[in-house]
Amino acid sequence: MKTIQQDGSFNGKNILVSSAALVIILAGIYLAQSVVVLFLLAVFLALLGTPPVLWLKEKHIPSSIAVLIVMACMVAILILIGAQIGSSFSSFTNELPMLQTRIREQVVALCSYLTSKGIAVTEEIFLEYINPEAVMGLTAGLLSGMSSVLSDVVLILLTVTFMLLEISSYPKKIRVILGDPEQSFPMFTQFIVDMKRYMVLKTFINLVTGILIAVWMQILGVKFPILWGFLAFLLHYIPSIGSIIAAIPAALLALVQLGVGSALLVIVGNLLVGFVVGNVIEPKLMGLKLGLSTLVVILSLIFWGSLLGLIGAILCIPLTMALKFASENNSSTRWIAVLLGSENDNDIRSLLKRKPKVK
């Protein structure tokens, strides 16, 4: 009994110490959010730049020249997109007070209409609890926050450049870190391949989605179509609810500019594109199961979004996939991978049967 109590107290101390360490780490990440976000953006761009660099190297182009070519293309794309979006965002910001005033007028008119039909509704319900005019302010804040992150674009691009220059040395370093190349490295390699494939295809699909939304806004005559296309491109990284969030500010603008019919068309267009992309195009192109449960996807969105802001929400799936991979390759943390995993019984069995690494 004494041994059991000693073991129990030991395990309790371990759990307490681990929990305290986790809290300290998360607090440190939150306080160093700006640095962590810059690093994650650099890793994201490096993952996107890796396939063209490797392709150029296969064409017998020296590594340094291949990296310079890819970085030059990235800079040109960023300048082109930044100029277009910056102009639209500036115009949107200038018109924001007027748009919020018109939204308030629309709310007052709606309340009057509902009251005339015998439905007792006060303006406070809309302006304090629902507050549609605040959505436009939040949209402006979201886009300005993104632009403030990109203000360090020179530092980000330099980091990406050095990452791409050392891409050939990563496998050797990883073999040394893992210490068991025969057993661990093939799984890690597959994880990196899947992650890179997910990010590249997801970015391409989101780009097509953003273009479709921008064209639809242009057809309907909604102002700032490029801005709404860019917002759709960003928010479609967010699983499940990204298309809904992207539709709300554009629909509000269409409501005050063109009327109820156009606002409904904006919502239908966004949801239709989101549904087709999320349920038809992505599964066929990717052919990749994330291995995460639906609940974990939503919780990861909330967790990483609260910890790292917009960038955390955008990268919540890759970050959670990395956490799951790190957990499932250690016998003491494999239970975390089981909790994060999908409801597929085969996935759970494969995790439980996996033998711990022999040191």
N, C-alpha and C positions, 0 to 999 in steps of 0.2 A: 504493500500500500504506500509505503514511504517513497519507493521508487516511482510509482505512478504519480504521486503528488509532485515529486521533484521534476518528472518529465512534463507534467501538466503546467507547473509554474514556469519551466524553461520555455515551453511552447508559447505560453502567455506572454512572457517577456519578449520573445522573438516577434510575435504579432504586434505587440505594442511598439517595439523599436522600429519595425518595418513600417507601421502606419505613420509614426512620427517622421521617419525619413521621407516617406512619400509626400506628406504634407509640406515639409521643408522644400523638397524638390519642386513641387507644384507652385509654391509661393515664389521660389526663385525664378521659375519660368515666367510667371505672371509679371514679376517686377522687371525682368529682362525681356519683356514682350517685344520691344522694338528690334532688339538684336536677333531674337529667335525668329521673328517674322522675316527679317532680311535673309537669314540663313535658309529658311524654308523656301523662300522665293528663288534663291540661287539654286538650291537643289532641284526645284521644279523646272526651272529653265535649263539646267544641266541635263535633266532626264529628257527634255524635249530636244536638246541639241545633240545628244549622244548618237541617235540613229544616223543623221546626216554626216556627222564626223566619221563614224565607222564606215559608212558607204564611200566617202571620199578616200579614206585610207585604203579600202579595197581596190580603188582605182589607181593605186600607187602614188597618191599625192602625199607628200610629207605631213606628219602629224601637225606641226605648227602652222603650216599653210592651210590645212583643212580646218583647224580651229579658227583661224583668222577669217576664212571665208564664211563659216557658219556665224561667227559673231558679227561680221559686217551685215549679213542678212538680218540677224536679230535686231541690230541697231536701226537698220532702215525700216523694218516693220514697225518697231516701237515708235520711231519718229512719225511715220505716216499715220498710224492709229492715234498716237497722242495728239497730233495736230487736229485731226478730225473730231475726236472726242472732246478735246479741250475747248474747241470753239463751241460745240453744242452745249457743253456743261456751263460755260460762261454765260451763254444766252439764257439757259434754263435758270441759273442762279439769279440773273437780273430780273427775270419775270416771276420768280418764286413768290414774292409778297403779293403780287396781283393775282396769281393763281390761288393762293391760300384764301384771299378775300372772296374770290368767285366761288370757291368750294363752300365757304361759310354761307354765302348767299343761296347756293343750291340746297344746303341743309335746311336753312330757314324756310325756303319755299316748299321743300318736301314735308317739313313738319306742319306747315299750314295746310297743305293738301290732305295729309293724313287726318288732321283735326277736323277738316270739313267733311270727311267721310265717317266721322264718329269714332276714330281711333285716337285715344288720348296719348299723345307723344309730346314730350318737351324737347327743346333744343339741347338742354344739358345732357340728355342721353347720348346724343350724337357727338356733341362737342367736347364732353368730358370723358365719356367712357369709350366710345368708338373713335372719335376725333379724327375724321378722315383728312383734315387739312394738315395734321401732324405727319401723315404718311409722306407727303411731299418734302417736308423738312428732313425727315429721316433718310429719304432717298438722297437728298443733297448732301447730308452728312456722311452717308455711306460712300458716295462717289468722291467727296473731298478727302475722306480718310484713305481711300485707295490712292488718290493722287499724292497724298503726303508720303505714303510708303514708297511710291515710285519716284519721289524726289531724290532718293538715294540710289537712283538707277545706275550711276557710274560705279558705285561700290558694289552693287549687285552684279553688274556685268563683268567687273574685274574678277570677282569671286567665281563666276561661271567660267570665265576664260581659264583660270588656273585649274578648276575642276576638270574641264575638258582636256587640258594639256596632260593631266596625270591619269587620265582614264585607263590607260594600258597598265598602270602599276597597281590599280585597285585589287585585281584578283590575287596578286602575290601578297599584298598586305592582309587581305581577308583570310588567306590560307594560314598565315602566321598567327592572326588573332584567334581563329577558330581552333587551331591546334589539332584538328582531326579532319583533314581534307577528304579522306575517303568517305566518311559518313555524313559530315555536316555541309561540306561545300556544295555538293550537287543540289541539295535542298535550298541552300541560300541562293545559288545561281538561278534556280527556277523561280524563286521568290522575286529576285531583282528583275528577271525577264518579264514576269507577270506584271510587276509594278510599273515598269517602263512602258509596257504595252498598254496597260490601263490608262496611264497619264497621256500618252501620245494620242490614242484613239479617242479618249474622252475630250481632249482639247480640240481635235479635228471635228468631232460631232458637235461640240458646243459652238465652234466657229460657224458651222453650217446652220445651226439653230439660230444663232445671233443674226446671221444674214437673212434668214427667212422671216424672223420677227421684224427686222428693220424694213424689209421690202413690204411686209403686211402693213406696218405703220405708215409707210409712204403711200401705199394704195388707199388707205382709209383717210389720209390727209391729216394725221396726227402730227403735231409739232415734235421736233427733235427725234426723228426716226433712228438716226445713228446712235444716239444716246440710249434709247430703249433696246436696240439690238445689242449694244455693248453690255447693258445691264443683264439681258437674258443670257449672254455668253458667260458672264461671271456667275450668275445665280444658278445656272443649270449644273454647276459642279456640286451644288448642295442637293443631296438626294431627297426624293419624295416631295418636298415642298418648294423646291427652287423655282419651278415654273409658276406656281401660285403667287409667290412673293414678287416675281418679276412682272406679273400681270397687273398688280394692284395700282402702282403709281401711274402706269401708262393708261389704265382704264379711267382713273380719276381725271387725268388731263383730257382724255377724249370726252368725258362727261361734261366738263365745263367748256370745252372748245366746240364740240360737235353735237352733243346730246346723248340721250340714253341709248339709242340704237347703236351708235358707234362705240360706246363704252362696252356694250354687250359683245359686239363683234371683236373688240380687242381682247376681252376675256376668253371668248371662244377660241380665237386664233392661238393665243398663248397656251391654253390648256390642250388644244388639239395637237399642236406641235410637240408639247411636252409629253403627251401620252404616246404619240407615234414614235418619238425618239426614244423614250424610256422603255417602252414595251415591245417595240418591233425592231428598230434599227440597232440600238445598243446591244441587245442579246445576240443578234445575228453577226454583227461585225466583231464584237469582242470575243464571244464564245468563251467567256471567262466568268466562273462563279466566284463571287467575292468571299464566300465562306463565312459571312457574317449574318447573324439573325436580324430580322427586321427591327426588333426593339433596340438592339445594339446600334444599328445605323442611326436611329433617331436620337438615342442617348449620346452617341459619339458626336453628332451634330451639335447638341446642346453643350456638351463638355468642352470640346475643342473650340467652339465658337465663343464660349464664355472665357476660356483661357487665353486665346490668341486673336480674338476678334474675327473680322471677315475672312482673313487668310486661314484661320483655324477652321471656320465653317466650310471653306472651299476645299481644304485638304483633309477633312475629317476622315474620309474613307481610307486614303493611303496611310494616314497616321495610325488608324485603328488596325489596319492590316499588318503594319509593321509591329505593333504591339502584340498582336495575336501570334505572329511568326516567332518573335522573341520568346513568348511564353511557352509555346508548344515544343520548343527544343530544349527545355529544361524540366526535369521530372518534378522539381519542387514547385514550379509555377504552371504546370500543364493544366491545372484546374481552371486557371484564368482563361486559357485558350478554349477550353470546353464551354465556359460561360459565354465567351465572345462568339463562339462558332454558331453555325446555322442549325436549324432544327432537323437537319438531315441526319438520320440515325447512323448512316454509313460514315459520315464525317466524324461523328462522336466516337464511334468504335475505333476508327483508325488512329485517333488521337490517344485514346486510352491504351491501345495495344502497342503504341510506339515505345520502343525500349529506350531507357536513358542512355546517354553517352558514357562510354567506358573510358575513364581517364588513365 
